[in-house]
């Protein structure tokens, strides 16, 4: 499996989580509820971003679209950190919903620009090797 296919599969899981959060966060009754949901999202997105950065982005030129991807990873992480520091339910809700929009836009850029660029630049053999590294880090058995 190519790394681009693996990362795309991870996006699918996040899309389901985003859909859930878009329903649950606005109706949350306490700041602690929002922070707990954001904490789970942050853990998943941080792991996903780390793997993207280390296995794929670091292999591509750090300018243009790749530089934007790094910046957006930092923005998402920072905004989710602000949710944990917030003392206000409404602010935390807005931040989580904002992060979801930023992440959705980010994923679209990856899927429409960055992953095709990686396919052209790195080629199938390198992408498959990186996919094996992804599987090892994720503890997934590939055949």
N, C-alpha and C positions, 0 to 999 in steps of 0.2 A: 504494500500500500504506500502511495506517495504521501509525503507530509501534508501537501495541500489538501488531499482527500480527508486525511485524519482531522485536520483543523476545521475543515468545512463541516465534518460530522459533529465536532464540538460546538460549532455555531448552532446547529440544529437543537442541541440540548438547551443552549442559552435562550433561543427563541421561545421555547416552551416556558422557561423560567421568567423571561420578560413578560410574556402574556399573563402569567399568574400574578406577578408583582404589580402590573398595571391595574389589576382588579383589587388586589389585597391592600396595597399601600394607601390608596386614598381613603379606604374605609377603616384603617387602623385606628384604634381608640387611644393607644398610648405611644409615647416616644420609644419605649423599650421594644414594642412590637416592631416598629419600623427599623430600629437599630439591629434587631436580631435578623430580620430579613436581609437588610443591607450587608450584614456581616457574612452571611452565607453567600450572597452574590459576590462580595469582595474576594472571598477565598477562592471561588471558582474562577473569576476573571483574572485574579493575580496569577494563578497557576497557568491559565491559558496564555496570558501575556508573556510570562517567563519563558514558556516553551516556544512561543512564536519568536520572541527576541533571540533566544539562544540557538534555536535550531534552524530558523528560516531567515529572519531579518538580518542577523549577523553575517549571513552568506551573501547578502545583496548589498549593493552600494548604499551607503548611509545618507544619500541625498534624495531629493525629490519625494516620491511617494513613501519611501521607507522612513525618511525623517519625520514625516507627518504621522506615520503609524506609531513611532516611539513617543512623540508628543502626546498623542491621544491616549496611549496607554498610561502615561504619567497623569494626564488630566482625569481620567476615569478613577485611577487609584486615589488621587488627591480629593476628588469630590466624594468618594465613598468614605474616606477618612474624615471628612467634614461632617458626614452624617453621624459618625460615632462621637464627635466632639460637640454636636449640636445640643442645645438645651431646649429646643423648640420643636414641637411635633410638626407644625405646618412647614417649617423650614426643612426639616428632615424629609418629609414627604416630597417636597418640591425637588430636593437634591436627588433623591432616588429616581424619581421620574425623569429628571434631566439626564442622569447617568444612562438610563435605558435608551433615551433618544441618541445620546452621543455614541453609545455602543452599537446601536442599530446602524447609524450612519457609518461608523468605523467598519463594521462587518461588511456593509455594502461595498465600501472602497476596497477592502481586502478581496472580496469575491469577484468584483468586476475589474479591478486594476492590478492589485498586488499579486494574487495567486496566478493569474495569467502571465504576468511579468516573470514570476519565479519559474513557471513552466518553460518559458522561452529561454530564460537566462541560464538556469541550472540544469535543465534536461532531466529526462525520466530516471536515469540511473542514480544521479545525486539525490533527486527527490525521493526515490525509493529507499536509499540508504538513510536519509533523514527520517523517513517514515518508520524505519526499523528502530531508530533512536527514540522517536516519539513513543513507540509501543513499549520499549524497555522502560522509559521514564514513567509511563502510565500503567505499567505492569499488565499490558495486554498481550496475549499470545496470538501472534500472526502465523498463518500457515504458509 
